[in-house]
Amino acid sequence: MLSNRAITIGAIAVVGITLLSTAVLVVVLRDAPPKVVLEAVRTSASIGVGTGGAAALWLAARRQRSTEVSILRRDHDATETRVTELYGRAAEQLSADKAPVRLAGIFALERLGQTYPTHRQTIVDLICAYLRMPPEATEDRERSEHGGPQEFEVRQAAQQVLVTHLRLAEEPDDDSRFWPDIALNLSGAVLHTFTFSRCRVRSATFADASFHGPAVFRGTLFEQHADFRGVRFRGLGDFRRVGFEGEGVTFRGASFEGEVDFGTNTTAVLTGAMTRVDNDARRKWPEEWTERPSAEHAGWAELVARRG
């Protein structure tokens, strides 16, 4: 911002230059006819007035720009305040006792992320944290890992929100629902029927997670990092056409209990992974990997790289 002193000095400079140029013209044209001298003085005065007008316009433009910046900052602050309030309200709903309220919190977070892209990673982090937290135990042992049928539905909805916004659109021009450059942290989570096909994420951590039912990653791209250490696949593990880019991709300690399909186009490092071999489940590994019966665990085999 210009100070009053700077504006005053600028105005004095414009007036001084105008008077000086007028005096110089009068001296130089002292032998010229009076009409010529008068025109020169008028020209000099016009230049001074024009310079002053230009300075006034410049100051007006600066004032307008300052006003616009103030409005933008005020709008930004108001938006951030509103987003914080909505985020806090939705997060509070996730801790409600009633499942429908928690479900409303999930969908409120989804709507918030769709409207405000800069907050998408934070919203994904909150949804992942919810899925990582174990639900309260119930009398039904079969449902104890999921907190009962209503909580099971809430968690299915949370998974579906992630899949919906991390899945690439079928049409290249229809990517309005896709959230790019997202990192997932689902370590230790209990996931049921996790259909994460044709998705794209910056990185994903599933360490020590447990997949019940199908875990479908077909066509998904992990751009930088994928961590499947200690993961337990109780059902189908579908990794056909999965892209593992970057470094740090590992399945060490992972266990495959059901059907496995890595197809023919997926390259993965399976050192330290185990698979059950005492059932009739179909297993298809990357061509550079094979099974070796485990000496320590009956009915299991470890994945080893083929020689040569």
TASUL-V142211 format. One line per field, one symbol per residue. ss: DSSP state (h for helix, s for strand, l for the rest). phi: phi as a letter, one per 30 degrees, with the letter a starting at -180 (. if undefined). burial: # if it has 9 or more other ideal C-beta (glycine too) atoms within 8 Angstrom, else .. A space follows every 10 residues. Layout:
ss->???
phi->???
burial->???
This chain:
ss->lllhhhhhhh hhhhhhhhhh hhhhhhhhll lllhhhhhhh hhhhhhhhhh hhhhhhhhhh hhhhhhhhhh hhhhhhhhhh hhhhhhhhhh hhhlllllhh hhhhhhhhhh hhhhhlhhhh hhhhhhhhhh hhllllllll hhhlllllhh hhhhhhhhhh hhhhhhslll llllllllll llssslllls ssssslllss ssssslllls ssssssllll ssssssslll lsslllssll llssllllls llllssllls slllllllll lllsssllll llssllllss ssslllllls ssssslll
phi->.ddddddddd dddddddddd ddddddddcd cdeedddddd dddddddddd dddddddddd dddddddddd dddddddddd dddddddddd ddddcddcde dddddddddd dddddbedcd dddddddddd dddddddbdd ddcddcijdd dedddddddd dddeccdddd cedccdcdcd hcccbcdidc cchcccdhcb bdaabceidb ccidccceid ccdbabccdi dccdbdccbd hdcccibidb ceidbccbdb bciccccbcc eidbbdbcbc ddbbceddbb cbeddcbdib bcdbdddi
burial->......#..# #..##.##.. ##..##..#. .....##..# #.###.##.. ##..#...#. .#...#.... ........#. ..#..##.## ####.#..#. ########## .##..#..## #.######## ##..#..... ..######.# #########. #######.#. .......##. .######.## ##.#.##.## #.#####.## ########## #########. ########## .#.#.#..## ########## ###..#.#.# #######... #.#.##..#. #..#.....# ####....
